[in-house]
Each structure stands twice: as C-alpha cells, then as structure tokens.
Amino acid sequence: MRRQPCGRRSRSGRPSGAKAIRIGTACGIPDVFYTDHGSDFTSQHLEQVAADLNIRLSFSIVGRPRGRGKVERFFETVNQLLLCDLPGYAPAGSGTRAKPVLTLNQLDARFRTWLIDEYHQDVHSETGVAPQARWESDGFLPRLPDSLEQLDLLLLTVARSRRVQRDGVHFNGFRYLDLTLAAYVGEDVVIRYDSRDMGEIRIFHQNKFLCRAICAELAGETIGLKDIIQARNRHRRALRQTLAERASAVDELLAVKASAPLTAESEQPLQPASPSAVVAPRLKRYRDD
C-alpha cells in the first residue's frame, strides 16, 4: 500500500482530460477472510455468507493490535486518498471542513469510481506496477460463484423462512407476488432481501433460487427497511399520544363528575315508566301466524 499525504497522488501517465471508468478484473471469492472483531464481522450474516461460499473466517488475536495492520493500512489509504477530498470530512482533532451533502448511495458511487479508475490504475510506489497490472500478470484464476444469484448473498441479509400463501409471501407487513409462486402454495421457502431496497425479495426453495417476488406497494421506488421501521415507529408514537390524550380527557371528566354536588333530583330513585307510556312495537302479522 502507498503512504502518501492527502492531496498528493501518483499518476500512471493517463491524459488529464476526461477519463473513462474502467471495469476492474480483480474479482473472485477469497479462501480466507481476515478481519478484526467488529460487530459487523462477527455477525450471523457473515457466518452464513462464509458457509454458503466456502470462506474460512480468520479473526485477529485479541490484545495484539499489530496483527490488524494489514486491515488498518487499507482504511488509512482510503482516508488519505479519497475521504479527505469529500465534503463533510472531519479529520481527528479538528472540525468538519464542509457541510456533509453526500448520501450513502453517492458515497458508494464515489468509492467505486476511485477504487477502480484511480487506485487500481496508479503505479504503486514500492512495486513500481499498478495493482491492476500486477494482478493480471500472475495468471491467477479466481474462484467464482456458481451463479450471480449466489453472489448476491454477499449483499443480502440473513435468510428468513416463510410459507407461500395463496396471495403470495408475507414479510414485514407487505405482500410479495410472482407468478412462479402459484405452484408452491403451502410450501416453506427461504427469502433473502436487501435492507436498503424492500421493493423485491429473492425466494429460494430447497436451496435453489426460485424467483424474485415484487411488492406492488413499493414497486417503482426504493424504500429501505430502516425507512419502513421509522415510519411505523412514528405511526405508533402518534397513536400512543392520541390514546394518552383521550385517556387524560376521560380521567378529567370522571374527576369533574365525582366532585360535582348531588342535587335533589339526582338523589331521587328512578321511577319505572307507566304502562301507557310504553309504546308496543308494531309488527306485521300474517294469517298463518
């Protein structure tokens, strides 16, 4: 990895004008995944992905920070060459340089462009070769997934079990439909979903990809799981506040009734109505009755 101050970048002789974004060929499923003990890397989701893709998880030794150098070095490179130029960057010991304006999707696009078009193409200060060229020179054959559907497991959340109903698959208060599900009514399936986009879920049956089911209410727009949960929480808080206000109004009314003095009329018992005052219901009777 290169250690360069913020703002200084080595270039590989590319023209200074418009650049076409290059597609990186560095890919493949790793045999070993080395990381620290962060909550994101010790989750059930990561264990499931590692089991599905035959990846061995290797964690750094607790109490020995020098073993995490290879992980922290890349983070420092990203910080020095990318993040320091973005609005909202807040270096240690100083305030924010500019108002944060990037969304998560915009930051993801910036990082992808930097990684593929700049970092992989710039000549390394120690090896003298660009990372992309060095990767391609070894003739290494990466281990690839059996299908793109299996590769999606890297981006999807933990699997959930559901049963196919006549009107589709119900999940998180929404209904997901696909014509393929008509033949699997009553069958147990496994769903996987991207929490950033709840418009569709992927459905697996007996460890095989079945279909993508669409939610008609969310189709055409990207609504994340966090947005759905926040909206429901706001609705529940509003309902609780309304119920609390009504309960308070009822308690005040009961208190007023209880403190009101009894009048002479209120102390007299209720007299039964006279027979003449009772109006008999007029029913139509038939001859056969």
Secondary structure, DSSP 8 states (H G I E B T S, - for coil): -----TT-----S--SS-------------SEEEE---GGGSSHHHHHHHHHHT-EEEE--TT-GGGGHHHHHHHHHHHHHTGGGSTT---TTS--SS-----HHHHHHHHHHIIIIIITTS--TTTSS-HHHHHHHTT------SSHHHHGGGTS---EEEE-BTTBEEETTEEEE-GGGGGGTT-EEEEEEETTEEEEEEEEETTEEEEEEEETTTTTS---HHHHHHHHHHHHHHHHHHHHHHHHHHHHHHHHHHHS---HHHHS------GGG---------TT-
